[in-house]
Amino acid sequence: MTTISQTAGRTLRPASSGGFFSALALRLTALFDRLERRSAVKTLNELDDRALRDIGITRSQIEDAVYGQFKTELSRYL
């Protein structure tokens, strides 16, 4: 009698390890992105109002500009 194993052709490592490392890499990328944006907000907050005006933003628009929510069309009316 011949027995065919259902595990033939499968690897011996757990299938979820690829998902784990992918999720870990995604979380680390998000963490570094957040730290970089926080640093940018801090740097822009250290600038005076004149320098911010030269860039084209006001102090109240710093976080929106850094996080990509700034609408340039609206800034023309400020």
All heavy atoms as a GROMACS GRO file, in nm:
protein
  614
    1MET      N    1   0.083  -0.116   0.000
    1MET     CA    2   0.000   0.000   0.000
    1MET      C    3   0.089   0.124   0.000
    1MET      O    4   0.184   0.135   0.075
    1MET     CB    5  -0.087  -0.003   0.125
    1MET     CG    6  -0.176   0.115   0.135
    1MET     SD    7  -0.316   0.072   0.235
    1MET     CE    8  -0.299   0.187   0.363
    2THR      N    9   0.054   0.224  -0.081
    2THR     CA   10   0.130   0.348  -0.094
    2THR      C   11   0.056   0.461  -0.024
    2THR      O   12  -0.064   0.477  -0.040
    2THR     CB   13   0.147   0.384  -0.243
    2THR    OG1   14   0.205   0.274  -0.311
    2THR    CG2   15   0.232   0.506  -0.258
    3THR      N   16   0.131   0.537   0.054
    3THR     CA   17   0.071   0.649   0.126
    3THR      C   18   0.129   0.779   0.071
    3THR      O   19   0.250   0.791   0.057
    3THR     CB   20   0.102   0.642   0.276
    3THR    OG1   21   0.077   0.510   0.323
    3THR    CG2   22   0.019   0.740   0.353
    4ILE      N   23   0.044   0.872   0.040
    4ILE     CA   24   0.088   1.001  -0.010
    4ILE      C   25   0.067   1.103   0.102
    4ILE      O   26  -0.043   1.120   0.152
    4ILE     CB   27   0.011   1.043  -0.136
    4ILE    CG1   28   0.033   0.941  -0.247
    4ILE    CG2   29   0.052   1.182  -0.180
    4ILE    CD1   30  -0.049   0.966  -0.370
    5SER      N   31   0.174   1.166   0.138
    5SER     CA   32   0.167   1.265   0.245
    5SER      C   33   0.113   1.398   0.191
    5SER      O   34   0.146   1.439   0.081
    5SER     CB   35   0.305   1.287   0.305
    5SER     OG   36   0.303   1.392   0.397
    6GLN      N   37   0.033   1.463   0.270
    6GLN     CA   38  -0.020   1.593   0.229
    6GLN      C   39   0.082   1.704   0.242
    6GLN      O   40   0.064   1.812   0.189
    6GLN     CB   41  -0.144   1.629   0.312
    6GLN     CG   42  -0.261   1.539   0.286
    6GLN     CD   43  -0.382   1.578   0.371
    6GLN    OE1   44  -0.371   1.662   0.459
    6GLN    NE2   45  -0.494   1.515   0.344
    7THR      N   46   0.192   1.677   0.309
    7THR     CA   47   0.295   1.779   0.328
    7THR      C   48   0.403   1.771   0.221
    7THR      O   49   0.498   1.847   0.226
    7THR     CB   50   0.359   1.765   0.466
    7THR    OG1   51   0.418   1.636   0.477
    7THR    CG2   52   0.260   1.788   0.577
    8ALA      N   53   0.390   1.687   0.126
    8ALA     CA   54   0.491   1.676   0.022
    8ALA      C   55   0.500   1.807  -0.056
    8ALA      O   56   0.400   1.862  -0.098
    8ALA     CB   57   0.456   1.561  -0.072
    9GLY      N   58   0.618   1.857  -0.074
    9GLY     CA   59   0.639   1.980  -0.147
    9GLY      C   60   0.626   2.107  -0.065
    9GLY      O   61   0.647   2.216  -0.114
   10ARG      N   62   0.593   2.095   0.060
   10ARG     CA   63   0.582   2.212   0.147
   10ARG      C   64   0.713   2.234   0.221
   10ARG      O   65   0.787   2.141   0.249
   10ARG     CB   66   0.471   2.195   0.249
   10ARG     CG   67   0.334   2.193   0.187
   10ARG     CD   68   0.230   2.192   0.296
   10ARG     NE   69   0.098   2.177   0.239
   10ARG     CZ   70  -0.011   2.161   0.310
   10ARG    NH1   71  -0.003   2.156   0.442
   10ARG    NH2   72  -0.127   2.149   0.252
   11THR      N   73   0.738   2.359   0.256
   11THR     CA   74   0.857   2.389   0.334
   11THR      C   75   0.830   2.357   0.481
   11THR      O   76   0.715   2.349   0.523
   11THR     CB   77   0.895   2.537   0.322
   11THR    OG1   78   0.786   2.615   0.367
   11THR    CG2   79   0.927   2.575   0.179
   12LEU      N   80   0.935   2.340   0.557
   12LEU     CA   81   0.921   2.303   0.697
   12LEU      C   82   0.904   2.423   0.788
   12LEU      O   83   0.865   2.409   0.903
   12LEU     CB   84   1.042   2.222   0.742
   12LEU     CG   85   1.059   2.087   0.672
   12LEU    CD1   86   1.187   2.020   0.721
   12LEU    CD2   87   0.939   1.998   0.697
   13ARG      N   88   0.930   2.544   0.738
   13ARG     CA   89   0.912   2.662   0.823
   13ARG      C   90   0.766   2.703   0.822
   13ARG      O   91   0.694   2.676   0.727
   13ARG     CB   92   1.000   2.777   0.777
   13ARG     CG   93   0.965   2.829   0.641
   13ARG     CD   94   1.068   2.933   0.596
   13ARG     NE   95   1.047   2.954   0.454
   13ARG     CZ   96   0.995   3.063   0.402
   13ARG    NH1   97   0.962   3.161   0.481
   13ARG    NH2   98   0.977   3.074   0.273
   14PRO      N   99   0.722   2.770   0.925
   14PRO     CA  100   0.582   2.813   0.932
   14PRO      C  101   0.549   2.912   0.820
   14PRO      O  102   0.629   2.997   0.785
   14PRO     CB  103   0.570   2.880   1.068
   14PRO     CG  104   0.692   2.844   1.143
   14PRO     CD  105   0.795   2.802   1.045
   15ALA      N  106   0.431   2.902   0.767
   15ALA     CA  107   0.390   2.987   0.657
   15ALA      C  108   0.370   3.131   0.700
   15ALA      O  109   0.378   3.222   0.620
   15ALA     CB  110   0.262   2.932   0.595
   16SER      N  111   0.345   3.153   0.826
   16SER     CA  112   0.316   3.288   0.872
   16SER      C  113   0.440   3.373   0.895
   16SER      O  114   0.429   3.492   0.918
   16SER     CB  115   0.234   3.283   1.001
   16SER     OG  116   0.311   3.223   1.102
   17SER      N  117   0.560   3.317   0.886
   17SER     CA  118   0.680   3.396   0.914
   17SER      C  119   0.701   3.504   0.810
   17SER      O  120   0.746   3.613   0.843
   17SER     CB  121   0.804   3.306   0.922
   17SER     OG  122   0.830   3.248   0.796
   18GLY      N  123   0.667   3.479   0.684
   18GLY     CA  124   0.678   3.583   0.582
   18GLY      C  125   0.585   3.698   0.611
   18GLY      O  126   0.619   3.815   0.594
   19GLY      N  127   0.466   3.667   0.656
   19GLY     CA  128   0.370   3.771   0.691
   19GLY      C  129   0.415   3.851   0.812
   19GLY      O  130   0.394   3.972   0.819
   20PHE      N  131   0.477   3.783   0.905
   20PHE     CA  132   0.526   3.850   1.025
   20PHE      C  133   0.634   3.951   0.990
   20PHE      O  134   0.630   4.067   1.034
   20PHE     CB  135   0.580   3.748   1.125
   20PHE     CG  136   0.654   3.810   1.241
   20PHE    CD1  137   0.584   3.872   1.343
   20PHE    CD2  138   0.792   3.810   1.245
   20PHE    CE1  139   0.651   3.930   1.449
   20PHE    CE2  140   0.859   3.867   1.351
   20PHE     CZ  141   0.789   3.928   1.453
   21PHE      N  142   0.733   3.909   0.911
   21PHE     CA  143   0.842   3.999   0.876
   21PHE      C  144   0.794   4.113   0.786
   21PHE      O  145   0.843   4.225   0.796
   21PHE     CB  146   0.957   3.922   0.810
   21PHE     CG  147   1.030   3.834   0.906
   21PHE    CD1  148   1.031   3.697   0.890
   21PHE    CD2  149   1.095   3.888   1.016
   21PHE    CE1  150   1.097   3.615   0.981
   21PHE    CE2  151   1.161   3.808   1.107
   21PHE     CZ  152   1.163   3.670   1.089
   22SER      N  153   0.699   4.086   0.702
   22SER     CA  154   0.642   4.190   0.618
   22SER      C  155   0.570   4.293   0.703
   22SER      O  156   0.585   4.414   0.683
   22SER     CB  157   0.547   4.128   0.517
   22SER     OG  158   0.484   4.226   0.440
   23ALA      N  159   0.492   4.248   0.799
   23ALA     CA  160   0.421   4.338   0.889
   23ALA      C  161   0.520   4.417   0.976
   23ALA      O  162   0.501   4.536   1.000
   23ALA     CB  163   0.324   4.261   0.977
   24LEU      N  164   0.626   4.351   1.021
   24LEU     CA  165   0.729   4.418   1.101
   24LEU      C  166   0.797   4.528   1.020
   24LEU      O  167   0.817   4.639   1.069
   24LEU     CB  168   0.831   4.317   1.153
   24LEU     CG  169   0.944   4.372   1.239
   24LEU    CD1  170   0.888   4.431   1.368
   24LEU    CD2  171   1.044   4.262   1.269
   25ALA      N  172   0.831   4.498   0.896
   25ALA     CA  173   0.895   4.596   0.809
   25ALA      C  174   0.802   4.714   0.784
   25ALA      O  175   0.845   4.830   0.783
   25ALA     CB  176   0.937   4.532   0.677
   26LEU      N  177   0.675   4.687   0.767
   26LEU     CA  178   0.577   4.792   0.744
   26LEU      C  179   0.565   4.881   0.867
   26LEU      O  180   0.562   5.005   0.856
   26LEU     CB  181   0.441   4.730   0.710
   26LEU     CG  182   0.331   4.825   0.670
   26LEU    CD1  183   0.367   4.898   0.541
   26LEU    CD2  184   0.202   4.748   0.652
   27ARG      N  185   0.563   4.822   0.986
   27ARG     CA  186   0.554   4.900   1.110
   27ARG      C  187   0.680   4.985   1.132
   27ARG      O  188   0.672   5.099   1.175
   27ARG     CB  189   0.535   4.808   1.231
   27ARG     CG  190   0.413   4.724   1.226
   27ARG     CD  191   0.298   4.794   1.290
   27ARG     NE  192   0.179   4.714   1.275
   27ARG     CZ  193   0.082   4.709   1.360
   27ARG    NH1  194   0.089   4.779   1.469
   27ARG    NH2  195  -0.023   4.637   1.336
   28LEU      N  196   0.796   4.927   1.102
   28LEU     CA  197   0.921   5.002   1.119
   28LEU      C  198   0.927   5.120   1.022
   28LEU      O  199   0.969   5.230   1.058
   28LEU     CB  200   1.042   4.911   1.100
   28LEU     CG  201   1.071   4.816   1.215
   28LEU    CD1  202   1.184   4.721   1.178
   28LEU    CD2  203   1.106   4.892   1.341
   29THR      N  204   0.882   5.097   0.900
   29THR     CA  205   0.878   5.205   0.802
   29THR      C  206   0.785   5.316   0.848
   29THR      O  207   0.817   5.435   0.839
   29THR     CB  208   0.832   5.152   0.665
   29THR    OG1  209   0.922   5.049   0.623
   29THR    CG2  210   0.830   5.261   0.560
   30ALA      N  211   0.669   5.279   0.901
   30ALA     CA  212   0.574   5.378   0.951
   30ALA      C  213   0.633   5.455   1.070
   30ALA      O  214   0.614   5.576   1.082
   30ALA     CB  215   0.443   5.310   0.990
   31LEU      N  216   0.705   5.386   1.157
   31LEU     CA  217   0.767   5.450   1.272
   31LEU      C  218   0.871   5.552   1.228
   31LEU      O  219   0.872   5.666   1.276
   31LEU     CB  220   0.831   5.346   1.364
   31LEU     CG  221   0.912   5.401   1.481
   31LEU    CD1  222   0.820   5.472   1.580
   31LEU    CD2  223   0.990   5.291   1.549
   32PHE      N  224   0.959   5.513   1.136
   32PHE     CA  225   1.062   5.604   1.089
   32PHE      C  226   1.001   5.723   1.014
   32PHE      O  227   1.048   5.835   1.026
   32PHE     CB  228   1.165   5.533   1.001
   32PHE     CG  229   1.255   5.441   1.079
   32PHE    CD1  230   1.271   5.309   1.042
   32PHE    CD2  231   1.323   5.486   1.191
   32PHE    CE1  232   1.353   5.224   1.113
   32PHE    CE2  233   1.406   5.402   1.264
   32PHE     CZ  234   1.422   5.271   1.224
   33ASP      N  235   0.895   5.699   0.941
   33ASP     CA  236   0.826   5.806   0.871
   33ASP      C  237   0.768   5.906   0.972
   33ASP      O  238   0.778   6.027   0.955
   33ASP     CB  239   0.715   5.749   0.782
   33ASP     CG  240   0.650   5.855   0.697
   33ASP    OD1  241   0.722   5.935   0.635
   33ASP    OD2  242   0.524   5.857   0.691
   34ARG      N  243   0.707   5.853   1.076
   34ARG     CA  244   0.648   5.940   1.180
   34ARG      C  245   0.756   6.022   1.250
   34ARG      O  246   0.739   6.142   1.275
   34ARG     CB  247   0.572   5.855   1.281
   34ARG     CG  248   0.507   5.936   1.390
   34ARG     CD  249   0.418   5.850   1.476
   34ARG     NE  250   0.371   5.918   1.593
   34ARG     CZ  251   0.261   5.992   1.597
   34ARG    NH1  252   0.186   6.003   1.490
   34ARG    NH2  253   0.224   6.051   1.707
   35LEU      N  254   0.869   5.959   1.283
   35LEU     CA  255   0.978   6.031   1.348
   35LEU      C  256   1.034   6.141   1.258
   35LEU      O  257   1.066   6.251   1.305
   35LEU     CB  258   1.089   5.934   1.390
   35LEU     CG  259   1.054   5.837   1.502
   35LEU    CD1  260   1.167   5.736   1.522
   35LEU    CD2  261   1.023   5.911   1.630
   36GLU      N  262   1.044   6.112   1.130
   36GLU     CA  263   1.095   6.211   1.036
   36GLU      C  264   0.999   6.330   1.024
   36GLU      O  265   1.041   6.445   1.022
   36GLU     CB  266   1.116   6.147   0.900
   36GLU     CG  267   1.179   6.238   0.797
   36GLU     CD  268   1.207   6.167   0.666
   36GLU    OE1  269   1.180   6.047   0.654
   36GLU    OE2  270   1.254   6.236   0.574
   37ARG      N  271   0.870   6.302   1.020
   37ARG     CA  272   0.772   6.411   1.011
   37ARG      C  273   0.770   6.494   1.140
   37ARG      O  274   0.757   6.616   1.134
   37ARG     CB  275   0.634   6.354   0.981
   37ARG     CG  276   0.622   6.303   0.839
   37ARG     CD  277   0.486   6.241   0.814
   37ARG     NE  278   0.481   6.172   0.688
   37ARG     CZ  279   0.425   6.222   0.578
   37ARG    NH1  280   0.370   6.340   0.581
   37ARG    NH2  281   0.424   6.152   0.467
   38ARG      N  282   0.782   6.429   1.254
   38ARG     CA  283   0.786   6.504   1.380
   38ARG      C  284   0.908   6.596   1.384
   38ARG      O  285   0.901   6.709   1.433
   38ARG     CB  286   0.791   6.408   1.499
   38ARG     CG  287   0.657   6.345   1.529
   38ARG     CD  288   0.663   6.249   1.644
   38ARG     NE  289   0.710   6.314   1.766
   38ARG     CZ  290   0.742   6.251   1.876
   38ARG    NH1  291   0.732   6.120   1.882
   38ARG    NH2  292   0.782   6.316   1.982
   39SER      N  293   1.020   6.548   1.331
   39SER     CA  294   1.140   6.629   1.325
   39SER      C  295   1.119   6.749   1.232
   39SER      O  296   1.165   6.861   1.262
   39SER     CB  297   1.257   6.544   1.276
   39SER     OG  298   1.372   6.623   1.257
   40ALA      N  299   1.051   6.728   1.121
   40ALA     CA  300   1.023   6.838   1.028
   40ALA      C  301   0.932   6.942   1.092
   40ALA      O  302   0.954   7.063   1.076
   40ALA     CB  303   0.960   6.784   0.900
   41VAL      N  304   0.831   6.898   1.166
   41VAL     CA  305   0.742   6.992   1.236
   41VAL      C  306   0.821   7.073   1.338
   41VAL      O  307   0.805   7.196   1.348
   41VAL     CB  308   0.624   6.917   1.303
   41VAL    CG1  309   0.549   7.008   1.398
   41VAL    CG2  310   0.531   6.859   1.199
   42LYS      N  311   0.908   7.007   1.411
   42LYS     CA  312   0.989   7.077   1.511
   42LYS      C  313   1.080   7.180   1.445
   42LYS      O  314   1.092   7.294   1.492
   42LYS     CB  315   1.073   6.976   1.589
   42LYS     CG  316   1.159   7.038   1.696
   42LYS     CD  317   1.239   6.935   1.770
   42LYS     CE  318   1.331   7.004   1.869
   42LYS     NZ  319   1.425   6.913   1.931
   43THR      N  320   1.142   7.144   1.335
   43THR     CA  321   1.231   7.235   1.264
   43THR      C  322   1.155   7.356   1.210
   43THR      O  323   1.201   7.470   1.223
   43THR     CB  324   1.301   7.162   1.148
   43THR    OG1  325   1.375   7.051   1.201
   43THR    CG2  326   1.395   7.253   1.073
   44LEU      N  327   1.038   7.332   1.152
   44LEU     CA  328   0.959   7.443   1.100
   44LEU      C  329   0.907   7.533   1.211
   44LEU      O  330   0.898   7.655   1.195
   44LEU     CB  331   0.843   7.391   1.015
   44LEU     CG  332   0.882   7.334   0.879
   44LEU    CD1  333   0.762   7.268   0.812
   44LEU    CD2  334   0.941   7.442   0.790
   45ASN      N  335   0.875   7.477   1.325
   45ASN     CA  336   0.829   7.558   1.439
   45ASN      C  337   0.939   7.647   1.493
   45ASN      O  338   0.911   7.750   1.555
   45ASN     CB  339   0.774   7.469   1.550
   45ASN     CG  340   0.629   7.436   1.530
   45ASN    OD1  341   0.550   7.521   1.490
   45ASN    ND2  342   0.592   7.313   1.558
   46GLU      N  343   1.063   7.611   1.471
   46GLU     CA  344   1.176   7.692   1.516
   46GLU      C  345   1.201   7.812   1.426
   46GLU      O  346   1.271   7.906   1.466
   46GLU     CB  347   1.302   7.606   1.527
   46GLU     CG  348   1.294   7.503   1.637
   46GLU     CD  349   1.410   7.405   1.636
   46GLU    OE1  350   1.492   7.409   1.541
   46GLU    OE2  351   1.419   7.323   1.729
   47LEU      N  352   1.144   7.812   1.305
   47LEU     CA  353   1.162   7.924   1.213
   47LEU      C  354   1.076   8.042   1.256
   47LEU      O  355   0.972   8.025   1.320
   47LEU     CB  356   1.123   7.883   1.070
   47LEU     CG  357   1.208   7.775   1.004
   47LEU    CD1  358   1.150   7.742   0.867
   47LEU    CD2  359   1.353   7.818   0.991
   48ASP      N  360   1.120   8.162   1.219
   48ASP     CA  361   1.037   8.280   1.249
   48ASP      C  362   0.929   8.294   1.142
   48ASP      O  363   0.930   8.226   1.040
   48ASP     CB  364   1.124   8.406   1.260
   48ASP     CG  365   1.196   8.440   1.131
   48ASP    OD1  366   1.196   8.358   1.038
   48ASP    OD2  367   1.254   8.550   1.124
   49ASP      N  368   0.834   8.385   1.169
   49ASP     CA  369   0.719   8.400   1.079
   49ASP      C  370   0.760   8.446   0.940
   49ASP      O  371   0.698   8.409   0.840
   49ASP     CB  372   0.618   8.497   1.140
   49ASP     CG  373   0.548   8.438   1.261
   49ASP    OD1  374   0.541   8.314   1.270
   49ASP    OD2  375   0.501   8.515   1.346
   50ARG      N  376   0.863   8.526   0.932
   50ARG     CA  377   0.910   8.574   0.801
   50ARG      C  378   0.963   8.458   0.716
   50ARG      O  379   0.933   8.450   0.596
   50ARG     CB  380   1.018   8.679   0.821
   50ARG     CG  381   1.065   8.739   0.692
   50ARG     CD  382   1.166   8.848   0.717
   50ARG     NE  383   1.210   8.902   0.589
   50ARG     CZ  384   1.308   8.987   0.576
   50ARG    NH1  385   1.372   9.030   0.683
   50ARG    NH2  386   1.344   9.031   0.458
   51ALA      N  387   1.040   8.370   0.776
   51ALA     CA  388   1.093   8.255   0.702
   51ALA      C  389   0.979   8.163   0.657
   51ALA      O  390   0.981   8.110   0.545
   51ALA     CB  391   1.193   8.179   0.787
   52LEU      N  392   0.881   8.146   0.744
   52LEU     CA  393   0.766   8.063   0.706
   52LEU      C  394   0.688   8.126   0.591
   52LEU      O  395   0.643   8.057   0.500
   52LEU     CB  396   0.674   8.041   0.827
   52LEU     CG  397   0.728   7.951   0.937
   52LEU    CD1  398   0.634   7.953   1.056
   52LEU    CD2  399   0.748   7.810   0.886
   53ARG      N  400   0.676   8.258   0.594
   53ARG     CA  401   0.607   8.328   0.486
   53ARG      C  402   0.683   8.311   0.355
   53ARG      O  403   0.622   8.297   0.248
   53ARG     CB  404   0.594   8.476   0.521
   53ARG     CG  405   0.482   8.544   0.451
   53ARG     CD  406   0.455   8.686   0.501
   53ARG     NE  407   0.497   8.712   0.639
   53ARG     CZ  408   0.584   8.805   0.676
   53ARG    NH1  409   0.639   8.884   0.587
   53ARG    NH2  410   0.616   8.821   0.803
   54ASP      N  411   0.817   8.310   0.361
   54ASP     CA  412   0.898   8.287   0.241
   54ASP      C  413   0.872   8.148   0.182
   54ASP      O  414   0.875   8.130   0.060
   54ASP     CB  415   1.046   8.302   0.271
   54ASP     CG  416   1.088   8.447   0.293
   54ASP    OD1  417   1.010   8.538   0.252
   54ASP    OD2  418   1.196   8.470   0.349
   55ILE      N  419   0.849   8.052   0.269
   55ILE     CA  420   0.819   7.916   0.224
   55ILE      C  421   0.679   7.909   0.165
   55ILE      O  422   0.651   7.830   0.076
   55ILE     CB  423   0.833   7.816   0.341
   55ILE    CG1  424   0.977   7.810   0.390
   55ILE    CG2  425   0.787   7.676   0.300
   55ILE    CD1  426   0.994   7.731   0.518
   56GLY      N  427   0.591   7.994   0.216
   56GLY     CA  428   0.454   7.997   0.166
   56GLY      C  429   0.351   7.938   0.260
   56GLY      O  430   0.241   7.903   0.219
   57ILE      N  431   0.389   7.928   0.388
   57ILE     CA  432   0.295   7.876   0.488
   57ILE      C  433   0.292   7.967   0.609
   57ILE      O  434   0.384   8.048   0.629
   57ILE     CB  435   0.328   7.732   0.532
   57ILE    CG1  436   0.466   7.723   0.597
   57ILE    CG2  437   0.315   7.635   0.416
   57ILE    CD1  438   0.499   7.589   0.657
   58THR      N  439   0.188   7.954   0.688
   58THR     CA  440   0.181   8.026   0.815
   58THR      C  441   0.207   7.925   0.927
   58THR      O  442   0.208   7.804   0.904
   58THR     CB  443   0.043   8.090   0.834
   58THR    OG1  444  -0.056   7.988   0.836
   58THR    CG2  445   0.013   8.190   0.725
   59ARG      N  446   0.225   7.976   1.046
   59ARG     CA  447   0.255   7.888   1.160
   59ARG      C  448   0.144   7.786   1.183
   59ARG      O  449   0.168   7.672   1.218
   59ARG     CB  450   0.279   7.972   1.285
   59ARG     CG  451   0.332   7.893   1.400
   59ARG     CD  452   0.400   7.980   1.501
   59ARG     NE  453   0.507   8.064   1.450
   59ARG     CZ  454   0.631   8.020   1.423
   59ARG    NH1  455   0.662   7.895   1.441
   59ARG    NH2  456   0.722   8.103   1.376
   60SER      N  457   0.020   7.827   1.160
   60SER     CA  458  -0.092   7.735   1.184
   60SER      C  459  -0.103   7.627   1.076
   60SER      O  460  -0.178   7.531   1.093
   60SER     CB  461  -0.223   7.814   1.190
   60SER     OG  462  -0.250   7.875   1.065
   61GLN      N  463  -0.028   7.640   0.968
   61GLN     CA  464  -0.035   7.542   0.858
   61GLN      C  465   0.082   7.444   0.858
   61GLN      O  466   0.091   7.360   0.769
   61GLN     CB  467  -0.037   7.615   0.724
   61GLN     CG  468  -0.158   7.701   0.704
   61GLN     CD  469  -0.145   7.789   0.582
   61GLN    OE1  470  -0.035   7.835   0.550
   61GLN    NE2  471  -0.254   7.811   0.514
   62ILE      N  472   0.169   7.453   0.956
   62ILE     CA  473   0.290   7.370   0.956
   62ILE      C  474   0.257   7.221   0.954
   62ILE      O  475   0.306   7.147   0.869
   62ILE     CB  476   0.381   7.405   1.077
   62ILE    CG1  477   0.443   7.542   1.057
   62ILE    CG2  478   0.489   7.300   1.095
   62ILE    CD1  479   0.523   7.592   1.175
   63GLU      N  480   0.175   7.176   1.048
   63GLU     CA  481   0.146   7.032   1.054
   63GLU      C  482   0.072   6.984   0.931
   63GLU      O  483   0.099   6.875   0.880
   63GLU     CB  484   0.067   7.000   1.180
   63GLU     CG  485   0.154   7.008   1.304
   63GLU     CD  486   0.089   6.947   1.425
   63GLU    OE1  487  -0.001   6.862   1.408
   63GLU    OE2  488   0.131   6.982   1.536
   64ASP      N  489  -0.020   7.065   0.879
   64ASP     CA  490  -0.090   7.026   0.758
   64ASP      C  491   0.006   7.014   0.640
   64ASP      O  492  -0.006   6.924   0.558
   64ASP     CB  493  -0.200   7.127   0.724
   64ASP     CG  494  -0.315   7.122   0.823
   64ASP    OD1  495  -0.330   7.019   0.890
   64ASP    OD2  496  -0.388   7.222   0.831
   65ALA      N  497   0.102   7.106   0.632
   65ALA     CA  498   0.199   7.102   0.522
   65ALA      C  499   0.289   6.979   0.534
   65ALA      O  500   0.318   6.912   0.434
   65ALA     CB  501   0.283   7.230   0.522
   66VAL      N  502   0.333   6.948   0.654
   66VAL     CA  503   0.424   6.834   0.673
   66VAL      C  504   0.352   6.702   0.648
   66VAL      O  505   0.407   6.611   0.586
   66VAL     CB  506   0.485   6.836   0.815
   66VAL    CG1  507   0.559   6.707   0.845
   66VAL    CG2  508   0.579   6.955   0.830
   67TYR      N  509   0.228   6.692   0.692
   67TYR     CA  510   0.154   6.567   0.677
   67TYR      C  511   0.079   6.557   0.546
   67TYR      O  512   0.002   6.465   0.524
   67TYR     CB  513   0.059   6.547   0.796
   67TYR     CG  514   0.135   6.514   0.923
   67TYR    CD1  515   0.164   6.612   1.016
   67TYR    CD2  516   0.181   6.385   0.947
   67TYR    CE1  517   0.234   6.583   1.131
   67TYR    CE2  518   0.252   6.355   1.061
   67TYR     CZ  519   0.278   6.455   1.153
   67TYR     OH  520   0.350   6.424   1.266
   68GLY      N  521   0.100   6.653   0.454
   68GLY     CA  522   0.046   6.644   0.321
   68GLY      C  523  -0.101   6.680   0.309
   68GLY      O  524  -0.166   6.642   0.213
   69GLN      N  525  -0.154   6.757   0.402
   69GLN     CA  526  -0.295   6.794   0.397
   69GLN      C  527  -0.312   6.940   0.361
   69GLN      O  528  -0.423   6.993   0.364
   69GLN     CB  529  -0.360   6.767   0.534
   69GLN     CG  530  -0.350   6.623   0.574
   69GLN     CD  531  -0.383   6.603   0.720
   69GLN    OE1  532  -0.399   6.698   0.795
   69GLN    NE2  533  -0.392   6.478   0.760
   70PHE      N  534  -0.206   7.006   0.324
   70PHE     CA  535  -0.208   7.148   0.294
   70PHE      C  536  -0.261   7.170   0.153
   70PHE      O  537  -0.218   7.107   0.058
   70PHE     CB  538  -0.066   7.205   0.306
   70PHE     CG  539  -0.058   7.353   0.285
   70PHE    CD1  540  -0.115   7.439   0.375
   70PHE    CD2  541   0.008   7.404   0.175
   70PHE    CE1  542  -0.106   7.577   0.357
   70PHE    CE2  543   0.016   7.540   0.157
   70PHE     CZ  544  -0.040   7.627   0.246
   71LYS      N  545  -0.357   7.259   0.139
   71LYS     CA  546  -0.416   7.291   0.011
   71LYS      C  547  -0.358   7.423  -0.039
   71LYS      O  548  -0.384   7.528   0.017
   71LYS     CB  549  -0.569   7.302   0.021
   71LYS     CG  550  -0.634   7.180   0.079
   71LYS     CD  551  -0.628   7.066  -0.020
   71LYS     CE  552  -0.708   6.950   0.033
   71LYS     NZ  553  -0.665   6.824  -0.011
   72THR      N  554  -0.278   7.419  -0.144
   72THR     CA  555  -0.214   7.540  -0.194
   72THR      C  556  -0.316   7.637  -0.252
   72THR      O  557  -0.294   7.758  -0.250
   72THR     CB  558  -0.108   7.507  -0.300
   72THR    OG1  559  -0.169   7.430  -0.403
   72THR    CG2  560   0.006   7.429  -0.241
   73GLU      N  561  -0.427   7.587  -0.302
   73GLU     CA  562  -0.528   7.676  -0.359
   73GLU      C  563  -0.583   7.768  -0.251
   73GLU      O  564  -0.614   7.884  -0.276
   73GLU     CB  565  -0.644   7.599  -0.422
   73GLU     CG  566  -0.604   7.491  -0.520
   73GLU     CD  567  -0.574   7.358  -0.453
   73GLU    OE1  568  -0.649   7.316  -0.363
   73GLU    OE2  569  -0.472   7.298  -0.490
   74LEU      N  570  -0.601   7.717  -0.131
   74LEU     CA  571  -0.657   7.796  -0.022
   74LEU      C  572  -0.559   7.899   0.031
   74LEU      O  573  -0.599   8.001   0.084
   74LEU     CB  574  -0.704   7.704   0.091
   74LEU     CG  575  -0.814   7.605   0.056
   74LEU    CD1  576  -0.843   7.516   0.175
   74LEU    CD2  577  -0.940   7.677   0.012
   75SER      N  578  -0.431   7.873   0.019
   75SER     CA  579  -0.330   7.964   0.074
   75SER      C  580  -0.325   8.096  -0.003
   75SER      O  581  -0.277   8.196   0.048
   75SER     CB  582  -0.193   7.898   0.076
   75SER     OG  583  -0.146   7.882  -0.055
   76ARG      N  584  -0.375   8.100  -0.125
   76ARG     CA  585  -0.374   8.224  -0.201
   76ARG      C  586  -0.463   8.329  -0.135
   76ARG      O  587  -0.444   8.448  -0.154
   76ARG     CB  588  -0.424   8.200  -0.344
   76ARG     CG  589  -0.323   8.124  -0.428
   76ARG     CD  590  -0.373   8.113  -0.567
   76ARG     NE  591  -0.479   8.012  -0.568
   76ARG     CZ  592  -0.545   7.975  -0.675
   76ARG    NH1  593  -0.522   8.032  -0.789
   76ARG    NH2  594  -0.638   7.882  -0.668
   77TYR      N  595  -0.563   8.284  -0.062
   77TYR     CA  596  -0.659   8.377  -0.004
   77TYR      C  597  -0.622   8.419   0.137
   77TYR      O  598  -0.694   8.497   0.198
   77TYR     CB  599  -0.799   8.312  -0.004
   77TYR     CG  600  -0.840   8.269  -0.143
   77TYR    CD1  601  -0.846   8.135  -0.176
   77TYR    CD2  602  -0.871   8.364  -0.240
   77TYR    CE1  603  -0.881   8.095  -0.304
   77TYR    CE2  604  -0.907   8.325  -0.367
   77TYR     CZ  605  -0.913   8.190  -0.398
   77TYR     OH  606  -0.947   8.151  -0.525
   78LEU      N  607  -0.512   8.369   0.190
   78LEU     CA  608  -0.474   8.404   0.327
   78LEU      C  609  -0.394   8.531   0.332
   78LEU      O  610  -0.323   8.567   0.250
   78LEU     CB  611  -0.396   8.288   0.390
   78LEU     CG  612  -0.473   8.158   0.405
   78LEU    CD1  613  -0.382   8.050   0.461
   78LEU    CD2  614  -0.593   8.177   0.495
   0.00000   0.00000   0.00000
